[in-house]
């Protein structure tokens, strides 16, 4: 009998030697309610190389699987080809929109969205994001409460802007991104910190970060490395091209057209800016 119990303990330990994922989303939230735990969702694609590295970490790193099995009910949502009907309805109802994978998602037991993040495939980072999900300084409800209460610190505004991006609240995002610009000290505007904000949360040419960097194009360099080295101005290009896709562009007033023609020429998008307004 003693040997049998030891064998049972051994096999149970082996079965938990990775993040344990529930077979369905409904089962995950059922267990979350029974055990009074939040839910972690690995939003991934089985063909994605970074996702494969994340999967290996979730399976093999004891720091990660010990923490997540203890603190969360876990579910893996594979976006390869298409989501299941249940998964798709859930993401739609949560009003979440992602342009890339993998993403770490966190919900409370009642399906309220808590936190999301892109992935740094590092055990300490993955565990730290799980901790953030339960802290009001980082989770979505806490960020909204802090913003509504008047918190305009750079950290709160940046995190809240990131939340507004995935929930597609463009109007409020633009407002928060401008407040973020207003929260920067003048000497910080020429730094990589300013560039990162421009890259991550600015979606309009009317934003202060965009306008600042358009006036300092010669200084917009040295912030990227690897295969993106020297591509800093592409961030500005993307913002301009997005607005140039406006179906009502031909009805823009002359002042706005001239402003965008200058953007096009300064960014060397084309040497014939009139082509966008013909």
Backbone as CSV, one residue per row, in Angstrom:
resi,resn,N_x,N_y,N_z,CA_x,CA_y,CA_z,C_x,C_y,C_z
1,UNK,0.827,-1.203,0.000,0.000,0.000,0.000,0.866,1.260,0.000
2,UNK,1.929,1.227,0.814,2.833,2.368,0.904,3.490,2.622,-0.446
3,UNK,3.900,1.540,-1.124,4.525,1.699,-2.439,3.544,2.287,-3.444
4,UNK,2.294,1.853,-3.350,1.275,2.361,-4.267,1.063,3.856,-4.075
5,UNK,1.021,4.308,-2.815,0.837,5.734,-2.534,2.016,6.555,-3.038
6,UNK,3.226,5.990,-2.860,4.408,6.692,-3.362,4.380,6.786,-4.882
7,UNK,3.949,5.699,-5.533,3.841,5.692,-6.988,2.803,6.704,-7.458
8,UNK,1.666,6.781,-6.764,0.606,7.730,-7.116,1.097,9.167,-6.974
9,UNK,1.817,9.421,-5.881,2.373,10.749,-5.656,3.370,11.102,-6.755
10,UNK,4.197,10.128,-7.131,5.213,10.351,-8.161,4.578,10.666,-9.514
11,UNK,3.563,9.883,-9.898,2.931,10.098,-11.201,2.139,11.394,-11.213
12,UNK,1.526,11.765,-10.085,0.794,13.030,-10.014,1.743,14.202,-10.169
13,UNK,2.906,14.097,-9.529,3.914,15.156,-9.644,4.378,15.299,-11.076
14,UNK,4.610,14.174,-11.764,5.034,14.232,-13.154,3.985,14.878,-14.033
15,UNK,2.703,14.565,-13.792,1.638,15.102,-14.625,1.498,16.605,-14.453
16,UNK,1.963,17.149,-13.313,1.876,18.582,-13.075,3.197,19.284,-13.377
17,UNK,4.161,18.554,-13.956,5.465,19.135,-14.242,5.422,19.931,-15.541
18,UNK,4.401,20.693,-15.703,4.218,21.643,-16.793,2.954,22.432,-16.467
19,UNK,2.731,23.528,-17.160,1.475,24.248,-16.949,0.335,23.343,-17.392
20,UNK,-0.620,23.131,-16.509,-1.753,22.251,-16.803,-2.864,23.073,-17.455
21,UNK,-3.191,22.760,-18.705,-4.223,23.477,-19.443,-5.527,22.680,-19.452
22,UNK,-6.623,23.388,-19.257,-7.942,22.752,-19.311,-8.333,22.486,-20.760
23,UNK,-9.166,21.473,-20.994,-9.500,21.091,-22.374,-10.389,22.105,-23.104
24,UNK,-11.224,22.831,-22.357,-12.106,23.832,-22.966,-12.133,25.085,-22.099
25,UNK,-12.552,26.171,-22.701,-12.643,27.438,-21.986,-13.715,27.371,-20.902
26,UNK,-14.837,26.736,-21.210,-15.907,26.627,-20.229,-15.463,25.824,-19.013
27,UNK,-14.665,24.783,-19.252,-14.146,23.996,-18.137,-13.172,24.816,-17.305
28,UNK,-12.402,25.656,-17.966,-11.449,26.510,-17.251,-12.182,27.452,-16.295
29,UNK,-13.231,28.100,-16.780,-13.950,29.040,-15.911,-14.795,28.316,-14.857
30,UNK,-15.232,27.109,-15.162,-15.936,26.300,-14.159,-14.999,26.017,-12.989
31,UNK,-13.786,25.585,-13.293,-12.813,25.298,-12.235,-12.376,26.573,-11.524
32,UNK,-12.289,27.677,-12.260,-11.903,28.949,-11.654,-12.902,29.361,-10.582
33,UNK,-14.177,29.168,-10.855,-15.201,29.480,-9.861,-15.153,28.518,-8.686
34,UNK,-14.934,27.241,-8.969,-14.866,26.252,-7.900,-13.669,26.495,-6.980
35,UNK,-12.547,26.940,-7.550,-11.320,27.102,-6.776,-11.006,28.552,-6.443
36,UNK,-11.908,29.462,-6.873,-11.733,30.888,-6.601,-10.368,31.389,-7.098
37,UNK,-10.085,31.108,-8.369,-8.836,31.518,-8.984,-9.099,32.307,-10.270
38,UNK,-8.172,33.171,-10.665,-8.270,33.799,-11.983,-7.873,32.815,-13.070
39,UNK,-8.101,33.198,-14.317,-7.810,32.336,-15.461,-6.703,32.958,-16.309
40,UNK,-5.717,32.154,-16.640,-4.653,32.551,-17.565,-4.916,31.890,-18.909
41,UNK,-4.838,32.696,-19.991,-5.012,32.163,-21.344,-3.753,32.428,-22.162
42,UNK,-3.180,31.361,-22.687,-2.070,31.485,-23.626,-2.685,31.640,-25.017
43,UNK,-2.632,32.852,-25.561,-3.192,33.160,-26.875,-2.044,33.050,-27.875
44,UNK,-2.055,32.015,-28.695,-0.877,31.701,-29.495,-1.265,31.113,-30.847
45,UNK,-0.251,30.852,-31.656,-0.427,30.156,-32.920,0.628,29.056,-32.992
46,UNK,0.216,27.859,-33.261,1.133,26.716,-33.222,2.212,26.786,-34.298
47,UNK,2.050,27.681,-35.287,3.058,27.826,-36.339,4.054,28.939,-36.048
48,UNK,3.821,29.698,-34.981,4.651,30.864,-34.643,5.902,30.427,-33.881
49,UNK,7.073,30.886,-34.322,8.333,30.457,-33.704,8.453,30.930,-32.259
50,UNK,8.036,32.171,-31.994,8.083,32.673,-30.613,7.105,31.901,-29.740
51,UNK,5.952,31.571,-30.314,4.949,30.790,-29.575,5.504,29.418,-29.192
52,UNK,6.284,28.829,-30.085,6.876,27.519,-29.802,7.864,27.619,-28.643
53,UNK,8.632,28.716,-28.614,9.564,28.922,-27.502,8.807,29.140,-26.203
54,UNK,7.697,29.895,-26.280,6.861,30.097,-25.099,6.294,28.769,-24.622
55,UNK,5.817,27.950,-25.567,5.266,26.649,-25.209,6.277,25.770,-24.495
56,UNK,7.515,25.794,-24.966,8.566,25.020,-24.313,8.798,25.510,-22.887
57,UNK,8.746,26.824,-22.702,8.949,27.396,-21.367,7.825,26.979,-20.422
58,UNK,6.593,27.042,-20.904,5.447,26.677,-20.073,5.479,25.192,-19.694
59,UNK,6.067,24.385,-20.550,6.131,22.956,-20.280,7.302,22.568,-19.390
60,UNK,8.418,23.269,-19.546,9.661,22.771,-18.962,10.262,23.585,-17.828
61,UNK,9.835,24.813,-17.644,10.457,25.637,-16.605,9.683,25.506,-15.296
62,UNK,10.314,24.992,-14.279,9.627,24.721,-13.009,9.145,25.991,-12.322
63,UNK,9.885,27.096,-12.462,9.454,28.363,-11.883,8.107,28.782,-12.458
64,UNK,7.954,28.612,-13.778,6.735,29.023,-14.467,5.576,28.085,-14.142
65,UNK,5.759,26.784,-14.366,4.605,25.900,-14.193,4.198,25.756,-12.734
66,UNK,5.139,25.876,-11.807,4.766,25.822,-10.391,3.902,27.019,-10.026
67,UNK,4.289,28.194,-10.498,3.532,29.416,-10.185,2.153,29.389,-10.826
68,UNK,2.081,29.071,-12.122,0.798,29.141,-12.828,-0.169,28.048,-12.401
69,UNK,0.325,26.875,-12.095,-0.569,25.824,-11.618,-1.116,26.136,-10.228
70,UNK,-0.363,26.872,-9.444,-0.801,27.231,-8.095,-1.767,28.404,-8.097
71,UNK,-1.484,29.405,-8.939,-2.216,30.674,-8.870,-3.367,30.800,-9.865
72,UNK,-3.336,30.022,-10.945,-4.317,30.207,-12.016,-4.929,28.884,-12.461
73,UNK,-6.090,29.001,-13.099,-6.606,27.942,-13.951,-6.183,28.335,-15.365
74,UNK,-5.624,27.404,-16.113,-4.961,27.752,-17.370,-5.678,27.166,-18.590
75,UNK,-5.604,27.933,-19.676,-6.222,27.481,-20.926,-5.380,27.978,-22.093
76,UNK,-5.171,27.153,-23.098,-4.393,27.512,-24.283,-5.335,27.724,-25.455
77,UNK,-5.251,28.901,-26.088,-6.143,29.267,-27.188,-5.317,29.381,-28.475
78,UNK,-5.414,28.363,-29.319,-4.628,28.286,-30.551,-5.352,29.009,-31.683
79,UNK,-4.689,30.030,-32.268,-5.305,30.814,-33.343,-4.990,30.246,-34.729
80,UNK,-4.299,29.142,-34.788,-3.950,28.553,-36.080,-5.220,28.211,-36.863
81,UNK,-5.283,28.645,-38.121,-6.468,28.535,-38.980,-7.582,29.433,-38.453
82,UNK,-8.244,29.040,-37.380,-9.281,29.891,-36.798,-9.569,29.415,-35.381
83,UNK,-10.112,30.320,-34.573,-10.475,29.950,-33.209,-11.693,29.047,-33.220
84,UNK,-11.857,28.272,-32.167,-13.089,27.497,-32.017,-14.249,28.472,-31.841
85,UNK,-15.455,27.992,-32.042,-16.639,28.853,-31.894,-16.682,29.456,-30.496
86,UNK,-16.465,28.624,-29.484,-16.509,29.108,-28.104,-15.434,30.160,-27.856
87,UNK,-14.223,29.902,-28.318,-13.123,30.836,-28.103,-13.370,32.158,-28.823
88,UNK,-13.876,32.069,-30.052,-14.133,33.273,-30.840,-15.205,34.140,-30.195
89,UNK,-16.262,33.527,-29.705,-17.326,34.269,-29.030,-16.785,34.950,-27.781
90,UNK,-15.940,34.250,-27.057,-15.372,34.795,-25.830,-14.516,36.030,-26.125
91,UNK,-13.605,35.937,-27.085,-12.732,37.061,-27.426,-13.551,38.239,-27.958
92,UNK,-14.580,37.943,-28.752,-15.448,38.997,-29.281,-16.191,39.703,-28.156
93,UNK,-16.756,38.928,-27.244,-17.498,39.522,-26.121,-16.585,40.328,-25.201
94,UNK,-15.323,39.913,-25.121,-14.362,40.643,-24.295,-13.866,41.912,-24.988
95,UNK,-14.231,42.078,-26.273,-13.848,43.247,-27.073,-12.337,43.403,-27.132
96,UNK,-11.661,42.297,-27.450,-10.212,42.311,-27.545,-9.787,42.104,-28.996
97,UNK,-8.761,42.838,-29.406,-8.297,42.793,-30.790,-6.772,42.742,-30.780
98,UNK,-6.223,41.680,-31.334,-4.772,41.518,-31.342,-4.263,41.375,-32.770
99,UNK,-3.130,42.003,-33.037,-2.545,41.956,-34.372,-1.385,40.978,-34.451
100,UNK,-1.016,40.400,-33.317,0.113,39.471,-33.324,-0.045,38.467,-32.191
101,UNK,0.779,37.465,-32.213,0.852,36.454,-31.155,2.323,36.232,-30.833
102,UNK,2.628,35.686,-29.674,1.712,35.285,-28.598,1.343,36.454,-27.681
103,UNK,0.207,36.288,-27.013,-0.261,37.242,-26.018,-0.619,36.452,-24.758
104,UNK,-0.275,36.983,-23.604,-0.704,36.405,-22.336,-1.936,37.167,-21.870
105,UNK,-3.028,36.443,-21.601,-4.288,37.061,-21.192,-4.683,36.575,-19.805
106,UNK,-5.273,37.478,-19.046,-5.676,37.144,-17.680,-7.085,37.671,-17.418
107,UNK,-7.925,36.814,-16.831,-9.308,37.168,-16.501,-9.604,36.725,-15.075
108,UNK,-10.544,37.420,-14.431,-10.978,36.907,-13.133,-11.958,35.761,-13.365
109,UNK,-12.406,35.134,-12.312,-13.244,33.941,-12.440,-14.589,34.230,-13.093
110,UNK,-14.989,35.531,-13.107,-16.264,35.925,-13.703,-16.107,36.446,-15.127
111,UNK,-14.955,36.175,-15.735,-14.652,36.518,-17.125,-14.385,38.000,-17.340
112,UNK,-14.108,38.726,-16.276,-13.733,40.127,-16.416,-12.256,40.216,-16.781
113,UNK,-11.950,40.995,-17.810,-10.585,41.138,-18.304,-9.716,41.844,-17.271
114,UNK,-8.560,41.252,-16.963,-7.655,41.821,-15.971,-6.409,42.450,-16.589
115,UNK,-5.766,41.709,-17.503,-4.437,42.139,-17.934,-4.051,41.401,-19.206
116,UNK,-3.209,42.034,-20.007,-2.651,41.368,-21.180,-1.229,41.858,-21.377
117,UNK,-0.456,41.092,-22.087,0.902,41.524,-22.409,1.435,40.718,-23.576
118,UNK,2.331,41.333,-24.331,3.127,40.587,-25.280,4.109,39.736,-24.507
119,UNK,4.936,38.993,-25.205,5.741,37.984,-24.514,7.231,38.241,-24.630
120,UNK,7.869,38.285,-23.475,9.317,38.158,-23.371,9.553,36.735,-22.886
121,UNK,10.104,35.881,-23.733,10.211,34.454,-23.396,11.311,34.266,-22.355
122,UNK,10.930,34.579,-21.132,11.834,34.503,-19.994,11.009,34.136,-18.778
123,UNK,11.457,33.169,-18.010,10.654,32.641,-16.903,10.266,33.720,-15.897
124,UNK,11.220,34.537,-15.469,10.930,35.567,-14.477,9.913,36.564,-15.009
125,UNK,10.022,36.911,-16.298,9.093,37.855,-16.912,7.684,37.279,-16.976
126,UNK,7.556,36.010,-17.352,6.248,35.362,-17.446,5.575,35.308,-16.075
127,UNK,6.330,34.998,-15.051,5.781,34.958,-13.691,5.391,36.368,-13.242
128,UNK,6.224,37.342,-13.554,5.941,38.722,-13.156,4.652,39.243,-13.781
129,UNK,4.377,38.871,-15.034,3.136,39.296,-15.672,1.922,38.674,-14.980
130,UNK,2.061,37.446,-14.531,0.984,36.820,-13.777,0.702,37.560,-12.482
131,UNK,1.753,38.023,-11.827,1.586,38.796,-10.594,0.908,40.131,-10.867
132,UNK,1.257,40.755,-11.984,0.662,42.045,-12.338,-0.851,41.938,-12.506
133,UNK,-1.304,40.785,-13.026,-2.718,40.616,-13.328,-3.611,40.797,-12.112
134,UNK,-3.077,40.541,-10.939,-3.889,40.629,-9.723,-3.665,41.936,-8.965
135,UNK,-2.842,42.828,-9.521,-2.538,44.091,-8.844,-3.251,45.252,-9.527
136,UNK,-3.923,46.096,-8.750,-4.689,47.201,-9.319,-3.808,48.230,-10.016
137,UNK,-2.526,48.280,-9.684,-1.620,49.204,-10.363,-1.410,48.824,-11.826
138,UNK,-1.725,47.577,-12.173,-1.447,47.095,-13.521,-2.677,46.577,-14.261
139,UNK,-3.648,45.990,-13.563,-4.749,45.392,-14.305,-5.714,46.454,-14.832
140,UNK,-6.532,46.064,-15.802,-7.324,47.023,-16.563,-8.308,47.806,-15.708
141,UNK,-8.995,47.139,-14.787,-9.970,47.845,-13.948,-9.272,48.833,-13.034
142,UNK,-8.110,48.442,-12.521,-7.356,49.343,-11.662,-6.825,50.544,-12.414
143,UNK,-6.355,50.327,-13.640,-5.849,51.423,-14.456,-6.951,52.420,-14.787
144,UNK,-8.115,51.920,-15.139,-9.242,52.812,-15.445,-9.617,53.632,-14.221
145,UNK,-9.655,52.975,-13.060,-10.006,53.687,-11.825,-8.984,54.778,-11.517
146,UNK,-7.706,54.465,-11.708,-6.659,55.452,-11.445,-6.752,56.616,-12.431
147,UNK,-7.016,56.296,-13.688,-7.148,57.348,-14.694,-8.354,58.231,-14.396
148,UNK,-9.485,57.608,-14.093,-10.704,58.364,-13.791,-10.542,59.228,-12.545
149,UNK,-9.656,58.785,-11.639,-9.422,59.549,-10.402,-8.405,60.676,-10.607
150,UNK,-7.861,60.775,-11.832,-6.968,61.888,-12.130,-5.494,61.557,-12.204
151,UNK,-5.135,60.277,-12.099,-3.727,59.881,-12.186,-3.243,60.078,-13.630
152,UNK,-2.280,60.984,-13.802,-1.724,61.228,-15.131,-0.217,60.971,-15.146
153,UNK,0.218,60.020,-14.340,1.629,59.639,-14.350,1.937,58.918,-15.651
154,UNK,3.193,58.963,-16.075,3.598,58.329,-17.318,3.293,56.838,-17.287
155,UNK,3.571,56.185,-16.186,3.355,54.742,-16.095,1.882,54.377,-16.267
156,UNK,1.010,55.104,-15.590,-0.422,54.813,-15.689,-0.948,55.105,-17.081
157,UNK,-0.568,56.240,-17.650,-1.049,56.610,-18.977,-0.569,55.626,-20.042
158,UNK,0.678,55.194,-19.953,1.212,54.259,-20.947,0.492,52.911,-20.864
159,UNK,0.324,52.412,-19.649,-0.349,51.120,-19.470,-1.812,51.202,-19.901
160,UNK,-2.466,52.316,-19.588,-3.874,52.480,-19.954,-4.010,52.601,-21.471
161,UNK,-3.080,53.307,-22.110,-3.100,53.430,-23.568,-2.966,52.052,-24.216
162,UNK,-2.108,51.210,-23.678,-1.926,49.858,-24.206,-3.229,49.066,-24.111
163,UNK,-3.947,49.238,-23.008,-5.248,48.584,-22.846,-6.253,49.103,-23.878
164,UNK,-6.257,50.406,-24.121,-7.200,51.001,-25.069,-6.924,50.550,-26.499
165,UNK,-5.681,50.216,-26.801,-5.344,49.708,-28.138,-6.021,48.369,-28.382
166,UNK,-5.916,47.445,-27.434,-6.486,46.107,-27.659,-8.006,46.110,-27.577
167,UNK,-8.588,47.137,-26.952,-10.051,47.236,-26.910,-10.583,48.170,-27.992
168,UNK,-9.691,48.654,-28.864,-10.058,49.464,-30.030,-10.838,50.720,-29.666
169,UNK,-10.467,51.339,-28.555,-11.108,52.595,-28.164,-10.231,53.740,-28.679
170,UNK,-10.309,53.981,-29.978,-9.401,54.909,-30.647,-9.551,56.339,-30.143
171,UNK,-10.764,56.770,-29.907,-11.007,58.145,-29.468,-10.346,58.420,-28.129
172,UNK,-10.578,57.538,-27.156,-9.980,57.725,-25.840,-8.475,57.489,-25.902
173,UNK,-8.030,56.553,-26.741,-6.600,56.309,-26.905,-5.877,57.583,-27.325
174,UNK,-6.414,58.277,-28.315,-5.774,59.499,-28.794,-5.708,60.559,-27.703
175,UNK,-6.729,60.624,-26.876,-6.744,61.568,-25.760,-5.675,61.212,-24.731
176,UNK,-5.602,59.932,-24.392,-4.631,59.474,-23.395,-3.201,59.615,-23.923
177,UNK,-2.997,59.312,-25.207,-1.665,59.431,-25.798,-1.184,60.879,-25.798
178,UNK,-2.111,61.825,-25.983,-1.722,63.236,-25.924,-1.411,63.647,-24.484
179,UNK,-2.183,63.129,-23.534,-1.894,63.392,-22.124,-0.540,62.806,-21.735
180,UNK,-0.211,61.702,-22.344,1.090,61.089,-22.111,2.200,62.016,-22.595
181,UNK,2.014,62.603,-23.762,2.987,63.577,-24.265,3.120,64.750,-23.291
182,UNK,1.992,65.222,-22.798,2.008,66.364,-21.874,2.684,66.029,-20.553
183,UNK,2.753,64.742,-20.225,3.362,64.311,-18.966,4.879,64.174,-19.070
184,UNK,5.409,64.189,-20.283,6.857,64.061,-20.471,7.556,65.386,-20.173
185,UNK,8.708,65.280,-19.548,9.554,66.457,-19.373,10.217,66.775,-20.707
186,UNK,10.528,68.036,-20.920,11.088,68.460,-22.204,12.354,67.685,-22.563
187,UNK,13.208,67.453,-21.573,14.466,66.765,-21.853,14.267,65.274,-22.161
188,UNK,13.080,64.740,-21.873,12.809,63.327,-22.146,12.347,63.094,-23.581
189,UNK,11.961,64.158,-24.272,11.359,63.999,-25.589,12.338,63.516,-26.649
190,UNK,13.601,63.742,-26.452,14.603,63.364,-27.436,15.178,61.974,-27.161
191,UNK,14.587,61.244,-26.232,15.141,59.971,-25.763,14.457,58.750,-26.389
192,UNK,15.046,57.597,-26.139,14.459,56.335,-26.612,13.103,56.096,-25.949
193,UNK,12.952,56.536,-24.724,11.670,56.396,-24.019,10.556,57.057,-24.814
194,UNK,10.817,58.243,-25.335,9.853,58.963,-26.151,9.571,58.205,-27.448
195,UNK,10.616,57.658,-28.061,10.439,56.893,-29.289,9.575,55.656,-29.070
196,UNK,9.792,54.974,-27.952,9.016,53.770,-27.653,7.533,54.108,-27.512
197,UNK,7.237,55.216,-26.848,5.841,55.633,-26.714,5.252,55.924,-28.091
198,UNK,6.002,56.658,-28.919,5.556,56.928,-30.289,5.239,55.627,-31.015
199,UNK,6.131,54.676,-30.925,5.996,53.414,-31.641,4.823,52.580,-31.136
200,UNK,4.603,52.588,-29.842,3.635,51.663,-29.253,2.209,52.199,-29.155
201,UNK,2.032,53.499,-28.911,0.672,53.961,-28.601,0.181,55.151,-29.419
202,UNK,1.009,55.716,-30.289,0.572,56.886,-31.059,-0.013,56.441,-32.401
203,UNK,-1.251,56.899,-32.676,-1.952,56.493,-33.891,-2.374,57.672,-34.757
204,UNK,-2.009,58.883,-34.387,-2.474,60.051,-35.135,-1.366,61.084,-35.291
205,UNK,-1.408,61.791,-36.428,-0.434,62.852,-36.682,-0.656,64.060,-35.785
206,UNK,-1.806,64.127,-35.147,-2.090,65.258,-34.272,-1.422,65.117,-32.908
207,UNK,-0.876,63.961,-32.623,-0.245,63.724,-31.328,1.073,64.471,-31.198
208,UNK,1.370,64.919,-29.983,2.590,65.673,-29.729,3.863,64.909,-30.015
209,UNK,3.882,63.598,-29.729,5.080,62.801,-30.012,5.361,62.768,-31.512
210,UNK,4.308,62.569,-32.303,4.486,62.555,-33.756,5.049,63.891,-34.223
211,UNK,4.443,64.974,-33.793,4.867,66.297,-34.241,6.286,66.615,-33.777
212,UNK,6.632,66.184,-32.560,7.989,66.422,-32.067,9.015,65.721,-32.944
213,UNK,8.766,64.448,-33.236,9.760,63.700,-34.003,9.811,64.131,-35.460
214,UNK,8.715,64.642,-36.002,8.763,65.201,-37.347,9.671,66.423,-37.390
215,UNK,9.746,67.133,-36.300,10.612,68.318,-36.220,12.051,67.951,-35.864
216,UNK,12.278,66.702,-35.484,13.616,66.257,-35.086,13.997,64.966,-35.827
217,UNK,13.734,64.923,-37.117,13.983,63.712,-37.902,15.439,63.284,-37.874
218,UNK,16.338,64.254,-37.825,17.763,63.912,-37.830,18.188,63.182,-36.553
219,UNK,17.392,63.351,-35.499,17.708,62.694,-34.219,16.972,61.371,-34.051
220,UNK,16.117,61.048,-35.026,15.324,59.822,-34.920,16.137,58.649,-35.475
221,UNK,17.091,58.209,-34.689,17.973,57.138,-35.117,18.650,56.521,-33.892
222,UNK,19.145,55.316,-34.074,19.869,54.644,-33.005,19.001,53.975,-31.957
223,UNK,17.687,53.895,-32.208,16.772,53.312,-31.219,16.406,51.862,-31.532
224,UNK,16.657,51.430,-32.758,16.346,50.059,-33.155,17.644,49.300,-33.393
225,UNK,17.565,47.985,-33.312,18.732,47.143,-33.560,18.296,45.894,-34.328
226,UNK,19.249,45.065,-34.665,18.929,43.840,-35.393,18.367,44.141,-36.768
227,UNK,17.345,43.362,-37.179,16.790,43.542,-38.523,15.996,44.829,-38.673
228,UNK,15.703,45.523,-37.553,14.978,46.792,-37.625,15.895,48.005,-37.508
229,UNK,17.173,47.747,-37.455,18.128,48.854,-37.317,17.960,49.863,-38.454
230,UNK,17.880,51.143,-38.096,17.748,52.205,-39.086,16.339,52.422,-39.604
231,UNK,15.348,51.731,-39.017,13.975,51.817,-39.525,13.062,52.666,-38.635
232,UNK,13.631,53.531,-37.809,12.839,54.331,-36.874,11.787,55.197,-37.583
233,UNK,12.143,55.760,-38.739,11.210,56.653,-39.434,9.995,55.907,-39.981
234,UNK,10.099,54.570,-40.080,8.957,53.782,-40.537,7.759,53.922,-39.596
235,UNK,8.030,54.215,-38.337,6.939,54.420,-37.373,6.121,55.643,-37.778
236,UNK,6.800,56.725,-38.154,6.115,57.932,-38.612,5.399,57.675,-39.941
237,UNK,6.069,56.953,-40.835,5.453,56.616,-42.127,4.117,55.907,-41.934
238,UNK,4.105,54.957,-41.027,2.904,54.151,-40.788,1.740,55.026,-40.335
239,UNK,2.015,55.970,-39.463,0.961,56.862,-38.962,0.425,57.735,-40.092
240,UNK,1.336,58.284,-40.905,0.927,59.138,-42.023,0.119,58.346,-43.044
241,UNK,0.599,57.172,-43.406,-0.088,56.363,-44.416,-1.468,55.915,-43.950
242,UNK,-1.600,55.683,-42.657,-2.909,55.314,-42.122,-3.914,56.435,-42.360
243,UNK,-3.507,57.673,-42.116,-4.427,58.797,-42.291,-4.642,59.116,-43.772
244,UNK,-3.660,58.817,-44.599,-3.819,59.024,-46.035,-4.792,58.028,-46.665
245,UNK,-5.144,56.987,-45.926,-6.114,56.012,-46.428,-7.560,56.463,-46.192
246,UNK,-7.731,57.641,-45.648,-9.058,58.204,-45.395,-9.851,58.276,-46.713
247,UNK,-11.027,57.634,-46.792,-11.808,57.668,-48.039,-12.298,59.075,-48.410
248,UNK,-12.266,59.985,-47.449,-12.706,61.365,-47.708,-11.533,62.299,-47.952
249,UNK,-10.388,61.760,-48.303,-9.159,62.549,-48.433,-9.293,63.687,-49.449
250,UNK,-10.054,63.467,-50.497,-10.198,64.508,-51.521,-10.985,65.712,-51.020
251,UNK,-11.679,65.538,-49.917,-12.457,66.638,-49.348,-11.698,67.386,-48.256
252,UNK,-10.462,66.971,-47.986,-9.664,67.685,-46.995,-9.486,69.137,-47.449
253,UNK,-9.375,70.040,-46.479,-9.115,71.432,-46.851,-7.658,71.587,-47.294
254,UNK,-7.382,72.691,-47.966,-6.051,72.902,-48.558,-4.940,72.898,-47.512
255,UNK,-5.216,73.460,-46.350,-4.189,73.524,-45.303,-3.771,72.125,-44.857
256,UNK,-4.750,71.240,-44.667,-4.446,69.877,-44.250,-3.695,69.136,-45.351
257,UNK,-4.104,69.338,-46.592,-3.414,68.681,-47.701,-1.951,69.108,-47.780
258,UNK,-1.700,70.404,-47.610,-0.330,70.902,-47.675,0.513,70.355,-46.522
259,UNK,-0.102,70.242,-45.347,0.608,69.669,-44.198,1.043,68.237,-44.497
260,UNK,0.143,67.454,-45.067,0.459,66.051,-45.358,1.438,65.923,-46.523
261,UNK,1.379,66.839,-47.468,2.359,66.810,-48.553,3.766,67.005,-48.001
262,UNK,3.864,67.867,-47.002,5.167,68.093,-46.367,5.621,66.839,-45.616
263,UNK,4.688,66.192,-44.898,5.030,64.935,-44.217,5.561,63.923,-45.223
264,UNK,4.860,63.797,-46.352,5.220,62.810,-47.370,6.620,63.068,-47.916
265,UNK,6.920,64.321,-48.184,8.233,64.674,-48.724,9.332,64.528,-47.680
266,UNK,9.067,64.989,-46.456,10.080,64.911,-45.401,10.423,63.469,-45.065
267,UNK,9.420,62.601,-45.134,9.634,61.193,-44.806,10.048,60.372,-46.027
268,UNK,10.078,61.043,-47.195,10.498,60.412,-48.448,9.623,59.210,-48.812
269,UNK,8.331,59.363,-48.528,7.376,58.316,-48.899,7.275,58.243,-50.419
270,UNK,7.217,59.404,-51.060,7.260,59.532,-52.512,7.651,60.973,-52.827
271,UNK,8.226,61.182,-54.010,8.559,62.549,-54.393,7.422,63.230,-55.142
272,UNK,6.287,62.539,-55.201,5.096,63.116,-55.838,3.902,62.976,-54.891
273,UNK,3.806,63.819,-53.875,2.727,63.700,-52.882,1.340,63.931,-53.438
274,UNK,1.256,64.595,-54.591,-0.062,64.881,-55.170,-0.817,63.617,-55.548
275,UNK,-0.076,62.504,-55.714,-0.712,61.269,-56.127,-1.769,60.809,-55.112
276,UNK,-1.617,61.214,-53.867,-2.587,60.811,-52.834,-3.865,61.639,-52.872
277,UNK,-3.834,62.752,-53.581,-4.988,63.671,-53.546,-5.663,63.829,-54.889
278,UNK,-5.201,63.065,-55.879,-5.785,63.189,-57.216,-7.113,62.439,-57.319
